[in-house]
Amino acid sequence: MTLTTEQENRLAREMQHAFPLRPEPFSAMADAVGARPSEVLDRVLRWKDEGKLREVSAILEGSALGYESALVAGIVPEDRLERVAGVINEHPTITHNYVRNHRYNLWFTLAVPSEMGIEQTLDRLSVAAGIPKFHPLRRTDTYKIGVNFDLATRRSSTEKVALRPAAPVCAHERTKQMFRALQTPLDLVPRPYARIAELAGTDEATLLSFAEQHRGGAMRRYVATFHHRRLGVRGNGMAVWNVPAAERARVGEVLAAAPEVSHCYAREAIPGFPFTVYSMIHGPDEAAVRAVVERLSDETGAGDYLILFSSRELKKCRLRYFLPELDAWWKAHPARAAA
């Protein structure tokens, strides 16, 4: 037997919401969707083979691990985009990099240990890329984080959940080993945690106990991620809103309550770009995204906004922490010479 369309859709949503931290997770998923474990594992393997499933792994909370992060924007001449993108993509903890339809045309995410620092890292990147300046847009408030694609409607639909700051974790070497294992993509086998436990030099039960201890904190979530374009979700809009400081929290909360909004933040403004509230919206096409944004503009009363669509996806991967490659990158890229 194979899963019904309804069972497949439910399975995908369950995996994106919270993947079971149990010795036999596919058995737990089978119970949730009313199927046999072998049917569930077979469907997940086919998603992987079809290029729809990206991976199953931990999403860690950098602020609890001594990292700082920012969305970064740059103005790059069209004839230099390929070279600059190549330089940016070589950085180990830049995970998302897009060309968007604006004068600020290159947008990427950056997370680095606090001792390296966002500004210091961007200085080294600007030297390597030959760009005068990259502009960090740091988060000042977080209203919503989460994405959950529906296979049937080809939309992201997420509930707003209470967000709490994650307590700092003392990242000694043993702790780092455990987090490195949990952020490793899970093998799609009946007992997958036994394999990644070996990477941390521990056993399955100890690894799962550690994961449960930190879930909702330093390990924000343990979930599956999908290649949204392979699912037919081709509309990817970053709606940015120019909102007075006194109104940002109210507008952010209204945006976050919309199921179509997957991520919503308040951010610092940058020169020539006064927008301070950011919301990510995915849909089957750009028209669907525009319709959602127009509705949200009516609901919030925020009429000064832009929708920045991504014309090219240059890099997209899960953020990994405690990478030796990051130290190597830092040593290989000198800072700007003092004037």
N, C-alpha and C positions, 0 to 999 in steps of 0.2 A: 504493500500500500504506500501511497504518497500523501503528503499533507494537502489538505484543501487550501484554496486561496485564502480563506479566512484564517486558517491555522498558520499559514506562512506569514501573513501580515501581523498576526498577534505575536508570533515568534520574533519577528524582526523588531517590533516595538519593545517587547520584554527585554531582548538582548541589549537594546540601546538605553533602556531605563536602568537596569541593574543586572549584570551577569552574575549568576550564583557563585558564591565563594564556598563551594562544597566539593568534596572529593570527586563526585561524579556530576558535574554541572549540567550535562546534557540530559541526564535522568530527571533532574529538577525542572529543566525547561520543558521536558516532555510532559510532566505532571501538569505544568501550568497551561499548556495548550491542548491537552487531551490527546496525546500521540505516544508512540513508542520511542524510546531513546534512539534506536537505530534510525528511525525516520527523521528525527530531529537532526542528528549528526550528519546524515546524508544530505539533508537540505542545506545545512550550513556549509558543508564541503562544496556543494555545487555553487552556492553563492560566491565562495572564494574562487573557484575555478572560472566562474563567469566574470570575475573582476568586480563584483558588486560589494563584497565584504572587504573592507580594508584590513581590520585587525580587531582582536579582543585583547585589551590590556588596561592597565591602571592609568587614570588621569590624576597626576599629582598636583598638589597645591604649592606652587613655588614660594609663596610668601612664608610658608611654614618651614621651608627648607633652606632659607637664607638667600633666596633669589629675588631679583626685582625684574619687572617686565614693563613693556610699553608697546603700543601700536606705533609704527613709524611711517612717516610719509616723506617722499622725495620728489623733486622735479628733475626728470631725466630727459635729455633730448632723445627723440625717437630713434635717431640713427645710432645711439649708444646704449639703447635698452638691453640688447642681448648681452653685451659685455658686462654692463653693470649688474644685471640680473645674475650672471654667472658668478661674479664676486660675492654678491649677497648670499646666494644659495650655498656657497662653500662654508658659510658659518654654521657650526653644528647645532646651535640652538635657535636659529631662525627657522621657523616651521611653516609659516604661511607667507607667500609672496605673490602678489597680484598686480596686474596692470589694470587700472580703473580709469573711467571716462572723465578725467578732470585734469587741470593744469598740474596739480599734485597727482602724478600718474602712477607712481610706484608706491605700493603699500605693503609693509611686511610687519611681522610680529617678532619681537626679540625678548629673550629672557636670559639673564646672566647672574652669576653670583654677585652679591653686593660688593665684594672687594674688587671686582672688575668694573662694575657700574655701567649704567646705560650710556651716559654721556661719553665716558672714556672709550667704550666699545664703538659707539657711532663715530667718534673721531677717527679711530683706526679704520673703520669701514669706509669713511669718506676719503681717506688717503688712498686706500687700495682701489676704490672705484673711480677716483678722480672727480668726485662730486663735491661742490663746496660745503654742503651741509645737508644732513638728514635731520628731520624734525620729530622728536618724540612726543607722543600724545599719551601721557600717563593717565591711568584710571584715577579718578577722584572718588567715585562711588560705583558700586556694582549693584544692579537691580535684578539681573537674571543671567544665568549661564545654563545652557543645555540645548541639545539638538536631538530630535527623534523623528526620523523620516517615516512617513506612511507609504507603503508600497502601492496602495490602491489609489490614493489621491495625489501622490507625488508632491506632497507638501510636508514641511516640518510643523509638528504640532506638539507643543510642550506646555506643561503646567508650571506656574510660578511656585517655587518652593522657598521656604525660609532660608536665607543665607547667613551663616555665622562665620566670623573670622576663625581661621584655623590656628590652633596654638602652636607656637614654634617647637620644632623637634630638634633635639641635639643629634646632629647627623655625624656620629662617630662611624668608623669604618664598617662595623657590623651592620648598623642601620642602613648605611649606603648600599651594602650588598643586598639587603632585603628589598629596598626600593628599586634597585637596578633590576632585580629579578621580576618584580611585579610589573615594571614598565616594559618588559620584554613581551612581544606578541605571543599569545598563547597558542600552543600547538592544538590542532583540532583532532583530538583523540579522546577516548572515553575518560581517562584520568589525567588531564593535562597538567594539573598543578604539581604532580610528582616530578615532572620534567623540569619546570622552572625552579622548583625548590632546590634541585641539584646545582643550579647556577649560583645560588646563595649559600651552598654548602650546608644545607639543612634538610629537614624532612617536610613532607607535605603538611602534616598537622601543625607544625610550628609556623610554616609560612602562612597558612590560612588563618591561624590565630593572630599573627602580626597584622595581616590585611584587615581583619575584622576590627582590631584595636584602632587602626588608623583610618578606617572608612568614615567619610564625612568630615575628616580633618586633613591631615597631611596627604592622605589618599582621598581625593575628593570623590571619585567614583571609580568603579571597575565595570567597564562597558564595552560593547561592540561599536565600531564606527564603520559607516558605509561610504562608498564613493557615490556621492549624491547624483552626479551627472550620469552615472551608469544606471541609476534608478529612474532616470527620466526627469530629475529635478534640475532643470536647466536655468531657472531664474535665480540669480544670486545677487541680492541688492543690499548694500550698506546704506541705510537711511540715516542721515545726519541732520540734527535739529539745532537751530540757533535759539536757545532758550535762556531767558534771564536767570541769574543765579537763584533768585527767590522761588522760581517756578520749576527748577530742574528736578527736584525730588518728586513732585506731583506728576510731572510729565513722564519721568522715568518709570514710576509705578504703574501708570496707565499703559504705557508701552509694554512693560513686562507682563502685564496681565493678559495680553493678547497671545493666544496659542501659536500664532504664526511667527511670533518673535522668538528667536532662539537665544540671542545674546543681547543684553542691554546694559550700557555703561554711561556714566558721566566721565568726560575726559577734559584735559587741558586744551585750550585753543592754541593755534599756531598762526604765524603771520599770514594775513590774507585769507584766513579760513576760520571764521568765528564760531563754528559749530561745536557744541559741547556735549550733546547727548547723542549716542550712537546706538543703533539697533540693527541687528542682522535679520534679514527675512529671506527665506527660500521658497520657491514655488515652481510649478511646472514650466513657467516662462516669465518673461519680463512684464508682460501685461498683468499677470496675476499679482506680481510683487507691487506694481504701481497701484493696483486697486486696493491692496491692503494698506499701503502708505497713505493714500487719499482718505481712506476711512479713519485711520489713526489720527490724521491731521484734524479731521472734523471732531473726533472724540476728545483730543487734547487741547484744541484751539491753537496748536503750534503750526503756524502757516509758513514759517521761513525754514525750508528744509531742502536738501538735495538727496537724490538717490544715486549713489555711485555703484554702477554695475561693473563687474569684473569682465574685461574683454579677453584676458588671458590669465590662466592659472600657471604660475611659474614654479611654485613649490607648495606642497601640502603634505605634512606628516605629523605624527604625534610627537609632542615635546618630550625629550629624554633629559634626565638630570644626572649629574655626577659623571659626565663623560670625559674620559682622558683626552679625547679629540679636541675638546674646548681649550684645554691648557696648551695643546700643541698649536692651535690656531692663534692664540694670544701671543705666544712667543714668536710666531712667524709674521705677525703684522704689527709693525712699530707704530707708535703714536706720531702725531704731527710734530714736526720739529718746532721748537720754541722760536718765536720771532726775535 
